[in-house]
Amino acid sequence: MEVKKNASENTSAEKMLDLLKREVNKNRELVNEVLGRELQDKMNRYQKLEMLLSEPVTT
């Protein structure tokens, strides 16, 4: 979003490219953090379900 704001101002192409690279890196870090956490949560749930399903049936 910062790139669009600066594009309307007379910002040099080099500065715009630098801002875009920073924004991409920030978004990449956020995605890795969020997806990593969600993946870990899902793996934990899967392991708990596997344990429950492997227990003998009680009547």
C-alpha positions in Angstrom: 0.0 0.0 0.0 2.9 2.3 0.7 4.1 1.8 -2.8 0.8 3.1 -4.3 1.0 6.2 -2.0 4.5 6.9 -3.1 3.7 6.3 -6.8 1.3 9.2 -6.8 4.1 11.4 -5.4 7.1 11.9 -7.6 9.3 9.2 -6.1 12.2 7.8 -8.0 11.8 4.3 -9.5 14.7 3.1 -7.4 13.1 4.2 -4.2 9.7 2.7 -5.2 11.5 -0.6 -6.0 13.2 -0.6 -2.6 9.8 0.1 -0.9 8.2 -2.7 -2.8 11.0 -5.1 -1.8 10.5 -4.2 1.9 6.8 -4.7 1.6 7.3 -8.1 0.0 9.7 -9.2 2.7 7.3 -8.0 5.4 4.4 -9.9 3.8 6.6 -13.0 3.4 7.5 -13.0 7.1 3.9 -12.5 8.1 2.8 -15.4 5.9 5.5 -17.7 7.1 4.6 -16.8 10.7 0.9 -17.2 10.4 0.9 -20.3 8.2 3.6 -21.9 10.3 1.5 -21.4 13.4 -1.6 -22.7 11.7 0.2 -25.7 10.3 1.6 -26.5 13.8 -1.9 -26.3 15.3 -3.3 -28.6 12.7 -0.5 -31.1 13.2 -1.2 -31.1 17.0 -4.9 -31.7 16.4 -4.1 -34.5 14.0 -1.7 -36.2 16.5 -4.4 -36.0 19.2 -7.0 -37.5 16.9 -4.6 -40.2 15.9 -4.0 -41.1 19.5 -7.7 -41.1 20.3 -8.5 -43.3 17.3 -5.7 -45.8 18.1 -7.0 -46.4 21.6 -9.1 -49.5 22.1 -12.9 -49.1 21.9 -14.5 -48.9 25.3 -18.1 -50.0 25.8 
